[in-house]
């Protein structure tokens, strides 16, 4: 779990991610918050792919949920961060502060499930995560998931959040290459039905078989 440092990042503290191999990258909080710093091309692409009631897993501050609601699409965000959920609700999104593996409303009835902003890597086990997605989706439903076009395969390891004042605890994460999207989908009863470039990023449509 990202914990308190993630909440502080959402409140404006500058944070970054460190992998256990030493690689460091910025935490793109400003784009998650939406507004003028959002990746507008990516957000538009993912919202365009949503059909019917949509659940955003790891919704953060809820920018995608807000966009969906503005389009008249019923949507719910789920996130474990109290601060993220408060921000989402303040912005007009419906959001629950809950682990996505806990009991969730509408299980088995969602038409679309989102795994955006690298959330396919949550918990370091993309197969377990996608199995959970299949439980949430209705017959004929699909998952819209972001994959990494810059790596090959599944890169699993420990990461932590850091700031100039604080070092957070290590937690498991995975980076998942788009080259293994079809295999991962097949392993859990989904089928890769499309790849959708969005600038330098890529989305995959994974449909219930």
N, C-alpha and C positions, 0 to 999 in steps of 0.2 A: 504494500500500500504506500502511496505517496505521502500521505499524512500532512502534518501541519505546515510544512514548508510549501507544499503545493497551494494551500489556502492562502498563505502569505504572498505567494507569487501572483495569485489572482487579485490580491489587494494592492499590487504594485511593486513588490520587492523583486529586484532582478535576480533570477535564478538560472541555473544551467543543469544539464544532465551529464553525469559521468558514468561511463561503462566500466566494467571490471577489467577491461583491457587497456584502460587509460584514456580512451577516446572521450572528448568533451564536445558537447553541442549545446546551443542556446535552447532554452525552453520557450517555444513560440507563443507565449501567453497573449500577446497583443492580437494576434490573428484569431485566437480562440474567442476573444472577447467580442469580435465582430467590429462593426462600424468601419471607419476609413482604413483601418489596418488589416481588415479581413482579406483572405485570398478569395476575391469575389468570383473569379473564374471557377475555382474549385467548388465553392459553395453553391453557385448556380447549377453546376453540373450534377452535383449530388442531389439537390432538391428536385431537379428535373427528372431524375430517375425514380423518385418515390411515387408509389401508387397506393391509395387507400390508407387506412390507419397505420401509422408509422411509429416505431419505438426506437429512440436514439440511445444506444448503450454506451455509457461513458460520455454523457452529453456535455460535460463541462458547464460553462455559463449559458448554454442553451441557445446559441445563435441559430443553429439549424432548425431547432424546434420552433423558434419564433418565425423563421422564414416559412416553414411549412404551414403554420397556423395562418399566416398572412395570405397564403394561397388557398385557404379553405380546406386544408388536409388535416384531419385529426392527428395529433401527435403528442407523445409523452417522452420526456427525457428521464434517464436514470443515471445517477452518479453517487459515489460514496462520499464526496466532499460536501460538507455542510455549506461552505462558502459558495461553491459552484452552484448548488441548488438554490441558495438564496438569491444569487445574481440572476439565475435563469428565471425564477419566479418574478423578480423585480422587473425583468425585461418583458414579461408577458407570456412566458412559457409555462406549461404544466410540467412539473418535474418532481421526482421522488428521490429522497436521500436513502438509497438502498443498494446493497450488493446485487449485481445482476443475476447471481445464482440463487438469491432468495426468492420467495414467492412474489410474483409480479402480476398486476392486473392484466387481463386479456390474454393470458397464456394460451397458446394454440389458436389465437384469433387475429394476430397482427398480420397485415398484408405485406409490410416492409419492415425490416430491421436494419439499422445503420451501425456500422463500425467505422467511424471516420477518424481522422487525425492520428492514424497509427494504432487505433484501439484494437486491431486484430492481434496486437502483441500483449494485451492485458494478461497478467498472470504468467506469461512465458509459455503458454500452452494453447496455440491457436486451434488445435483439434477439439480440445475440451470446450473452448469458447464457441466454436461453430456448432458443436453438438447442442449447446444450450440455445443457440439461435434457432435450431430446427425445432426445439420444443416450443418456442415462442410463436413461430410462424403458423399461419393457417395453410390449409391445402391450397397450392397454387401461389403461395407467398414466396418472397425472395429476400435475400440479404444483399445490401449494397455495402461492400467492404473496400477500404483503401489498402492497397498493397504497395510495396516498395519497389520501384523500377530500377533501383541502383545496385541491388544485391541479388545473389542467387541463393535459393533455398531458404531455410529457416535458421536464423541466427539467434540463439537463445543464450542469455547470460544474466548477470546481476547488474543493476543500475542503481544510482542514487541521485537525489537532488541536492544541490549545493547552492549556497549564496556566500557573500563575503562575510556573513556573520554566523552561518549555521551549516552543518553537514548533516544531511538526513540519513536514515537507515537504508541499507541495501534491500532491494526487492527484485523479484524476477520479472523479466520483460523479454519480448521476442520481436525481432525485426523480420518481416516475412516478405520474401521476394515474390514478385508477380509471376515468376516462372513456375512456381509450385501451387498457384491458385487452383488449377484444375484438379491436381492430385489431392489436395487438402479437402476440396469440396466433395470429391468422390468418396473419400474416406468416411464422411459423416452423413452421407445420404443427400448431398446437394449436387447440383450440376452447374458448371461454369457456362453461362449463356451469353456472356459478352464482356469485353474489356472497353473501358471508356477513358481515354486520356483527358486530363484536365490541366493544361499547361505542362509543368514538369512532374505532375502527380498522375496516378492512375487508379481508377475504380474498377471493381469487378462486380458483375451481377451473378449471384449464386442462387439458383432456384431450387425449391423443393422438388425432388424427383417423384 
